Amino acid sequence: MKLIVNGTEIPEEAVTREVERLRHGYEEYVRANGGEPDEAQLRDWAVEGLVENEVVRQEARATQPIPSEARIRQELTQYADAYSSYPETERIPRAREGLQVRRYLKEIRKGVTAPDEAAAKAYFDAHAELFTVSEGLRLEHVCRFVDLVSRPSIFMSLLQLKSDVEAGRVDWRDEALPLYSETYARDGGAFAVVTRGELPEAIERDLFALQPGQWSEVVDFGEGMLHLFKVTERLPSRALSFEEVRETVIRSLHQAAAEEAAYARIDELKTKAAIVREA
């Protein structure tokens, strides 16, 4: 296939690379929405993305100042991995162009005014179901670091600790937390509040079956640590007030509007572009 945008040809190998880059996300998206992946559709998505990237690059080169050599060197140093796949002779032009594109898109977004409080409140009122906090648990924990060798013995020691605190032989606050937990100096025995949907299904099921004052079985998140949890409080699901989420709503609406403005500008550029697609 021949793909030409305003006289610039996009080679077939670029299309092939873009197809493979998009494949995993495309297939997940299509299946999540009840469809089956289609190779022709995937290719269309890849081509459309390349066309959009090309018209933006061309417009940025034509409208944005050329970055200084120092700024280009900084870009290449800061994002070395992103440019490592290009031949050395292409890295400076790619960095220069990348900086121009970012500046161009930033200018578009800067032109979008943030919504006022009334608009944010109207959105909040219309989408109240989005602003809730799921049921949660406030937890304390004993945490032990493990490796393949130490894991079995530490696992058993935590089981024994659970038995001891449940029987009253070891005090949880005064002994178990400060003497047994390797993260106590950092967290004082407190674990982050967890809400439904944050944890692996089996772990979540077991923890949410507990009542305040009960201890979990030994929990392994597969991160080189074992935990023994105590539930200190169950937190019911609740609706958030507008005051709690005002800034988040304003920021999210502003970002969405800025993205829409960028997409609209890209559509304008595509409409004006001379695009040749030949099989």
DOVEXSE-745157 format. One record per residue (C-alpha): residue number from 1; x, y, z; residue in one letter. Coordinates in nm, 4 decimals, padded with zeros to 6 digits. Layout:
N
+-----+----------+----------+----------+------+
: seq :        x :        y :        z : type :
+-----+----------+----------+----------+------+
: NUM :        X :        Y :        Z :    a :
...
+-----+----------+----------+----------+------+
This chain:
279
+-----+----------+----------+----------+------+
: seq :        x :        y :        z : type :
+-----+----------+----------+----------+------+
:   1 :  00.0000 :  00.0000 :  00.0000 :    m :
:   2 :  00.1219 :  00.3509 : -00.0816 :    k :
:   3 :  00.0451 :  00.6100 :  00.1841 :    l :
:   4 :  00.1356 :  00.9738 :  00.1121 :    i :
:   5 :  00.0497 :  01.2736 :  00.3307 :    v :
:   6 :  00.1074 :  01.6178 :  00.1763 :    n :
:   7 :  00.3781 :  01.4718 : -00.0443 :    g :
:   8 :  00.5507 :  01.2748 :  00.2340 :    t :
:   9 :  00.5396 :  00.8999 :  00.1837 :    e :
:  10 :  00.4923 :  00.6770 :  00.4868 :    i :
:  11 :  00.6682 :  00.3483 :  00.4093 :    p :
:  12 :  00.4942 :  00.0138 :  00.4414 :    e :
:  13 :  00.7370 : -00.0976 :  00.7113 :    e :
:  14 :  00.6165 :  00.1931 :  00.9267 :    a :
:  15 :  00.2586 :  00.0718 :  00.8871 :    v :
:  16 :  00.3638 : -00.2807 :  00.9812 :    t :
:  17 :  00.5440 : -00.1574 :  01.2936 :    r :
:  18 :  00.2418 :  00.0470 :  01.3968 :    e :
:  19 :  00.0104 : -00.2505 :  01.3467 :    v :
:  20 :  00.2228 : -00.4603 :  01.5819 :    e :
:  21 :  00.2502 : -00.1787 :  01.8337 :    r :
:  22 : -00.1282 : -00.1448 :  01.8486 :    l :
:  23 : -00.2168 : -00.5139 :  01.8271 :    r :
:  24 : -00.2354 : -00.6053 :  02.1962 :    h :
:  25 : -00.4337 : -00.2996 :  02.3040 :    g :
:  26 : -00.6611 : -00.3235 :  02.0002 :    y :
:  27 : -00.7464 : -00.6882 :  02.0636 :    e :
:  28 : -00.8160 : -00.6240 :  02.4330 :    e :
:  29 : -01.0399 : -00.3285 :  02.3511 :    y :
:  30 : -01.2410 : -00.5097 :  02.0836 :    v :
:  31 : -01.2979 : -00.8198 :  02.2971 :    r :
:  32 : -01.3914 : -00.6085 :  02.6009 :    a :
:  33 : -01.6640 : -00.4527 :  02.3865 :    n :
:  34 : -01.8032 : -00.7841 :  02.2653 :    g :
:  35 : -01.6337 : -00.8009 :  01.9261 :    g :
:  36 : -01.3675 : -01.0073 :  01.7563 :    e :
:  37 : -01.0398 : -00.8611 :  01.6296 :    p :
:  38 : -01.0249 : -00.7940 :  01.2584 :    d :
:  39 : -00.6897 : -00.7575 :  01.0843 :    e :
:  40 : -00.8244 : -00.5104 :  00.8284 :    a :
:  41 : -00.9696 : -00.2905 :  01.1022 :    q :
:  42 : -00.6440 : -00.3037 :  01.2984 :    l :
:  43 : -00.4554 : -00.1912 :  00.9892 :    r :
:  44 : -00.7044 :  00.0918 :  00.9344 :    d :
:  45 : -00.6449 :  00.2072 :  01.2915 :    w :
:  46 : -00.2692 :  00.1979 :  01.2389 :    a :
:  47 : -00.2892 :  00.3921 :  00.9116 :    v :
:  48 : -00.5195 :  00.6528 :  01.0620 :    e :
:  49 : -00.2841 :  00.7021 :  01.3550 :    g :
:  50 :  00.0158 :  00.7450 :  01.1254 :    l :
:  51 : -00.1716 :  00.9990 :  00.9134 :    v :
:  52 : -00.2667 :  01.1979 :  01.2241 :    e :
:  53 :  00.0897 :  01.1905 :  01.3536 :    n :
:  54 :  00.2226 :  01.3061 :  01.0179 :    e :
:  55 : -00.0116 :  01.6042 :  00.9771 :    v :
:  56 :  00.0686 :  01.7156 :  01.3326 :    v :
:  57 :  00.4436 :  01.6826 :  01.2702 :    r :
:  58 :  00.4187 :  01.8817 :  00.9505 :    q :
:  59 :  00.2143 :  02.1583 :  01.1142 :    e :
:  60 :  00.4466 :  02.1725 :  01.4147 :    a :
:  61 :  00.7533 :  02.2027 :  01.1933 :    r :
:  62 :  00.5862 :  02.4848 :  00.9993 :    a :
:  63 :  00.4565 :  02.6846 :  01.2963 :    t :
:  64 :  00.6872 :  02.6260 :  01.5924 :    q :
:  65 :  01.0326 :  02.7738 :  01.6577 :    p :
:  66 :  01.3315 :  02.5444 :  01.6236 :    i :
:  67 :  01.4546 :  02.4383 :  01.9700 :    p :
:  68 :  01.8054 :  02.5325 :  02.0745 :    s :
:  69 :  02.0867 :  02.2798 :  02.0543 :    e :
:  70 :  02.1057 :  02.2755 :  02.4347 :    a :
:  71 :  01.7344 :  02.1929 :  02.4604 :    r :
:  72 :  01.7707 :  01.9149 :  02.2043 :    i :
:  73 :  02.0666 :  01.7658 :  02.3936 :    r :
:  74 :  01.8618 :  01.7797 :  02.7131 :    q :
:  75 :  01.5756 :  01.5983 :  02.5384 :    e :
:  76 :  01.8058 :  01.3248 :  02.4113 :    l :
:  77 :  01.9581 :  01.2785 :  02.7553 :    t :
:  78 :  01.6321 :  01.2871 :  02.9480 :    q :
:  79 :  01.4519 :  01.0458 :  02.7160 :    y :
:  80 :  01.7451 :  00.8398 :  02.5927 :    a :
:  81 :  01.5463 :  00.5155 :  02.5828 :    d :
:  82 :  01.2789 :  00.6691 :  02.3594 :    a :
:  83 :  01.5362 :  00.7645 :  02.0970 :    y :
:  84 :  01.7659 :  00.4627 :  02.1234 :    s :
:  85 :  01.5812 :  00.2677 :  01.8526 :    s :
:  86 :  01.6605 :  00.5333 :  01.5893 :    y :
:  87 :  01.9913 :  00.5423 :  01.3988 :    p :
:  88 :  02.2257 :  00.7952 :  01.5551 :    e :
:  89 :  02.1980 :  01.0264 :  01.2541 :    t :
:  90 :  01.8192 :  01.0494 :  01.3043 :    e :
:  91 :  01.8141 :  01.1202 :  01.6772 :    r :
:  92 :  01.8721 :  01.4951 :  01.6657 :    i :
:  93 :  01.6062 :  01.5560 :  01.3961 :    p :
:  94 :  01.3624 :  01.3321 :  01.5844 :    r :
:  95 :  01.4233 :  01.5152 :  01.9119 :    a :
:  96 :  01.3888 :  01.8545 :  01.7424 :    r :
:  97 :  01.0615 :  01.7478 :  01.5852 :    e :
:  98 :  00.9338 :  01.5913 :  01.9063 :    g :
:  99 :  00.9898 :  01.9157 :  02.0952 :    l :
: 100 :  00.8092 :  02.1142 :  01.8267 :    q :
: 101 :  00.5127 :  01.8759 :  01.8337 :    v :
: 102 :  00.4842 :  01.8948 :  02.2125 :    r :
: 103 :  00.4960 :  02.2745 :  02.2012 :    r :
: 104 :  00.2289 :  02.2814 :  01.9287 :    y :
: 105 : -00.0083 :  02.0545 :  02.1227 :    l :
: 106 :  00.0578 :  02.2461 :  02.4439 :    k :
: 107 : -00.0422 :  02.5710 :  02.2735 :    e :
: 108 : -00.3720 :  02.4168 :  02.1641 :    i :
: 109 : -00.4489 :  02.2979 :  02.5153 :    r :
: 110 : -00.3466 :  02.6293 :  02.6717 :    k :
: 111 : -00.6168 :  02.7987 :  02.4676 :    g :
: 112 : -00.8894 :  02.6025 :  02.6451 :    v :
: 113 : -01.0470 :  02.7772 :  02.9446 :    t :
: 114 : -01.1072 :  02.5753 :  03.2597 :    a :
: 115 : -01.4763 :  02.5246 :  03.3443 :    p :
: 116 : -01.6206 :  02.7365 :  03.6231 :    d :
: 117 : -01.7706 :  02.5975 :  03.9409 :    e :
: 118 : -02.1244 :  02.6079 :  03.8012 :    a :
: 119 : -02.0278 :  02.3861 :  03.5078 :    a :
: 120 : -01.8466 :  02.1475 :  03.7401 :    a :
: 121 : -02.1488 :  02.1304 :  03.9723 :    k :
: 122 : -02.3792 :  02.0627 :  03.6786 :    a :
: 123 : -02.1585 :  01.7732 :  03.5706 :    y :
: 124 : -02.1449 :  01.6407 :  03.9269 :    f :
: 125 : -02.5237 :  01.6526 :  03.9599 :    d :
: 126 : -02.5718 :  01.4756 :  03.6267 :    a :
: 127 : -02.3211 :  01.2000 :  03.7068 :    h :
: 128 : -02.3607 :  01.1539 :  04.0813 :    a :
: 129 : -02.3235 :  00.7765 :  04.0451 :    e :
: 130 : -01.9591 :  00.8255 :  03.9481 :    l :
: 131 : -01.8704 :  00.9988 :  04.2733 :    f :
: 132 : -01.8868 :  00.7261 :  04.5330 :    t :
: 133 : -01.6374 :  00.5489 :  04.7543 :    v :
: 134 : -01.6657 :  00.1706 :  04.7631 :    s :
: 135 : -01.6842 : -00.0258 :  05.0858 :    e :
: 136 : -01.3424 : -00.0329 :  05.2484 :    g :
: 137 : -01.1325 : -00.1724 :  05.5293 :    l :
: 138 : -00.8918 :  00.0041 :  05.7599 :    r :
: 139 : -00.6095 : -00.2398 :  05.8323 :    l :
: 140 : -00.3071 : -00.2858 :  06.0515 :    e :
: 141 : -00.0400 : -00.5352 :  05.9565 :    h :
: 142 :  00.2697 : -00.7228 :  06.0519 :    v :
: 143 :  00.4946 : -00.7323 :  05.7458 :    c :
: 144 :  00.7915 : -00.9627 :  05.6965 :    r :
: 145 :  01.0334 : -00.9671 :  05.4031 :    f :
: 146 :  01.0996 : -01.3116 :  05.2550 :    v :
: 147 :  01.2904 : -01.4936 :  04.9844 :    d :
: 148 :  01.2590 : -01.8491 :  04.8563 :    l :
: 149 :  01.4680 : -01.9869 :  05.1415 :    v :
: 150 :  01.3120 : -01.7949 :  05.4314 :    s :
: 151 :  00.9517 : -01.7949 :  05.3124 :    r :
: 152 :  00.8374 : -02.1310 :  05.4630 :    p :
: 153 :  00.9758 : -02.0611 :  05.8095 :    s :
: 154 :  00.8477 : -01.7022 :  05.8196 :    i :
: 155 :  00.5086 : -01.8172 :  05.6932 :    f :
: 156 :  00.4860 : -02.0617 :  05.9838 :    m :
: 157 :  00.6042 : -01.7995 :  06.2340 :    s :
: 158 :  00.3249 : -01.5654 :  06.1232 :    l :
: 159 :  00.0693 : -01.8418 :  06.1617 :    l :
: 160 :  00.1972 : -01.8939 :  06.5151 :    q :
: 161 :  00.1833 : -01.5199 :  06.5804 :    l :
: 162 : -00.1807 : -01.5151 :  06.4706 :    k :
: 163 : -00.2583 : -01.7965 :  06.7098 :    s :
: 164 : -00.0788 : -01.6170 :  06.9918 :    d :
: 165 : -00.2531 : -01.2808 :  06.9463 :    v :
: 166 : -00.5936 : -01.4445 :  06.9094 :    e :
: 167 : -00.5323 : -01.6367 :  07.2335 :    a :
: 168 : -00.4075 : -01.3259 :  07.4136 :    g :
: 169 : -00.0555 : -01.4591 :  07.4660 :    r :
: 170 :  00.0911 : -01.1735 :  07.2589 :    v :
: 171 : -00.0459 : -00.8194 :  07.2630 :    d :
: 172 : -00.1053 : -00.6977 :  06.9077 :    w :
: 173 : -00.0349 : -00.3270 :  06.9584 :    r :
: 174 :  00.2422 : -00.3393 :  07.2178 :    d :
: 175 :  00.4246 : -00.6535 :  07.1049 :    e :
: 176 :  00.3252 : -00.7956 :  06.7667 :    a :
: 177 :  00.3436 : -00.4743 :  06.5666 :    l :
: 178 :  00.6641 : -00.3207 :  06.7050 :    p :
: 179 :  00.8550 : -00.6463 :  06.7582 :    l :
: 180 :  00.7524 : -00.8584 :  06.4580 :    y :
: 181 :  00.6804 : -00.6169 :  06.1724 :    s :
: 182 :  00.9818 : -00.5157 :  05.9638 :    e :
: 183 :  00.8047 : -00.2036 :  05.8381 :    t :
: 184 :  00.6907 : -00.0774 :  06.1791 :    y :
: 185 :  00.9495 :  00.2019 :  06.1933 :    a :
: 186 :  00.8096 :  00.3351 :  05.8663 :    r :
: 187 :  00.4351 :  00.2781 :  05.8977 :    d :
: 188 :  00.3675 :  00.2246 :  06.2691 :    g :
: 189 :  00.1743 : -00.0888 :  06.1768 :    g :
: 190 : -00.0806 :  00.0984 :  05.9655 :    a :
: 191 : -00.1674 : -00.0309 :  05.6189 :    f :
: 192 : -00.3385 :  00.1743 :  05.3487 :    a :
: 193 : -00.7185 :  00.1735 :  05.3523 :    v :
: 194 : -00.8302 : -00.0752 :  05.0870 :    v :
: 195 : -01.1583 : -00.0630 :  04.8973 :    t :
: 196 : -01.3380 : -00.3273 :  04.6973 :    r :
: 197 : -01.1835 : -00.3850 :  04.3589 :    g :
: 198 : -00.8273 : -00.2935 :  04.4595 :    e :
: 199 : -00.6999 : -00.6352 :  04.5678 :    l :
: 200 : -00.6708 : -00.9743 :  04.3972 :    p :
: 201 : -01.0102 : -01.1446 :  04.4086 :    e :
: 202 : -00.9233 : -01.4262 :  04.6502 :    a :
: 203 : -00.7446 : -01.1948 :  04.8959 :    i :
: 204 : -01.0258 : -00.9398 :  04.8805 :    e :
: 205 : -01.2870 : -01.2080 :  04.9477 :    r :
: 206 : -01.1050 : -01.3310 :  05.2571 :    d :
: 207 : -01.0312 : -00.9862 :  05.4005 :    l :
: 208 : -01.3820 : -00.8501 :  05.3481 :    f :
: 209 : -01.5235 : -01.1543 :  05.5258 :    a :
: 210 : -01.3546 : -01.0344 :  05.8465 :    l :
: 211 : -01.5064 : -00.8117 :  06.1132 :    q :
: 212 : -01.3215 : -00.5428 :  06.3139 :    p :
: 213 : -01.0905 : -00.7070 :  06.5646 :    g :
: 214 : -01.0326 : -01.0181 :  06.3513 :    q :
: 215 : -00.7042 : -01.1280 :  06.1938 :    w :
: 216 : -00.6479 : -01.2593 :  05.8429 :    s :
: 217 : -00.4630 : -01.5666 :  05.7352 :    e :
: 218 : -00.1078 : -01.5002 :  05.6125 :    v :
: 219 : -00.1349 : -01.2962 :  05.2916 :    v :
: 220 :  00.1184 : -01.3102 :  05.0095 :    d :
: 221 :  00.0922 : -01.0451 :  04.7378 :    f :
: 222 :  00.3898 : -01.1982 :  04.5563 :    g :
: 223 :  00.6128 : -00.8972 :  04.6255 :    e :
: 224 :  00.8709 : -01.0574 :  04.8529 :    g :
: 225 :  00.6648 : -00.9818 :  05.1632 :    m :
: 226 :  00.4187 : -01.1699 :  05.3809 :    l :
: 227 :  00.1469 : -00.9893 :  05.5765 :    h :
: 228 : -00.0709 : -01.0673 :  05.8743 :    l :
: 229 : -00.3627 : -00.8233 :  05.8764 :    f :
: 230 : -00.5984 : -00.7073 :  06.1473 :    k :
: 231 : -00.9214 : -00.5345 :  06.0492 :    v :
: 232 : -00.9652 : -00.2275 :  06.2686 :    t :
: 233 : -01.2634 : -00.0691 :  06.0928 :    e :
: 234 : -01.5099 : -00.1434 :  05.8160 :    r :
: 235 : -01.5874 :  00.1629 :  05.6069 :    l :
: 236 : -01.9289 :  00.1619 :  05.4335 :    p :
: 237 : -01.9643 :  00.2769 :  05.0765 :    s :
: 238 : -02.0780 :  00.6370 :  05.0550 :    r :
: 239 : -02.1550 :  00.9140 :  04.8128 :    a :
: 240 : -01.8983 :  01.1915 :  04.7902 :    l :
: 241 : -02.0051 :  01.5530 :  04.8278 :    s :
: 242 : -01.9342 :  01.8106 :  04.5597 :    f :
: 243 : -01.7023 :  01.9905 :  04.8026 :    e :
: 244 : -01.4857 :  01.6786 :  04.8276 :    e :
: 245 : -01.4413 :  01.6420 :  04.4525 :    v :
: 246 : -01.4757 :  01.9998 :  04.3232 :    r :
: 247 : -01.1121 :  02.0416 :  04.2204 :    e :
: 248 : -01.0936 :  01.6928 :  04.0713 :    t :
: 249 : -01.4055 :  01.7541 :  03.8596 :    v :
: 250 : -01.2820 :  02.0920 :  03.7353 :    i :
: 251 : -00.9414 :  01.9465 :  03.6502 :    r :
: 252 : -01.0906 :  01.6435 :  03.4719 :    s :
: 253 : -01.3352 :  01.8535 :  03.2665 :    l :
: 254 : -01.0567 :  02.0942 :  03.1730 :    h :
: 255 : -00.8331 :  01.8079 :  03.0611 :    q :
: 256 : -01.1154 :  01.6491 :  02.8600 :    a :
: 257 : -01.1908 :  01.9806 :  02.6887 :    a :
: 258 : -00.8232 :  02.0274 :  02.6071 :    a :
: 259 : -00.8045 :  01.6803 :  02.4539 :    e :
: 260 : -01.1179 :  01.7485 :  02.2496 :    e :
: 261 : -00.9624 :  02.0701 :  02.1221 :    a :
: 262 : -00.6493 :  01.8829 :  02.0156 :    a :
: 263 : -00.8528 :  01.6151 :  01.8362 :    y :
: 264 : -01.0604 :  01.8833 :  01.6636 :    a :
: 265 : -00.7459 :  02.0568 :  01.5396 :    r :
: 266 : -00.6068 :  01.7274 :  01.4104 :    i :
: 267 : -00.9328 :  01.6644 :  01.2245 :    d :
: 268 : -00.9001 :  02.0085 :  01.0637 :    e :
: 269 : -00.5458 :  01.9302 :  00.9533 :    l :
: 270 : -00.6551 :  01.5976 :  00.8044 :    k :
: 271 : -00.9428 :  01.7645 :  00.6172 :    t :
: 272 : -00.7011 :  02.0109 :  00.4568 :    k :
: 273 : -00.4285 :  01.7546 :  00.3858 :    a :
: 274 : -00.3627 :  01.5885 :  00.0516 :    a :
: 275 : -00.3709 :  01.2201 :  00.1457 :    i :
: 276 : -00.3075 :  00.9407 : -00.1036 :    v :
: 277 : -00.3984 :  00.5829 : -00.0107 :    r :
: 278 : -00.3262 :  00.3405 : -00.2910 :    e :
: 279 : -00.3377 : -00.0386 : -00.2630 :    a :
+-----+----------+----------+----------+------+
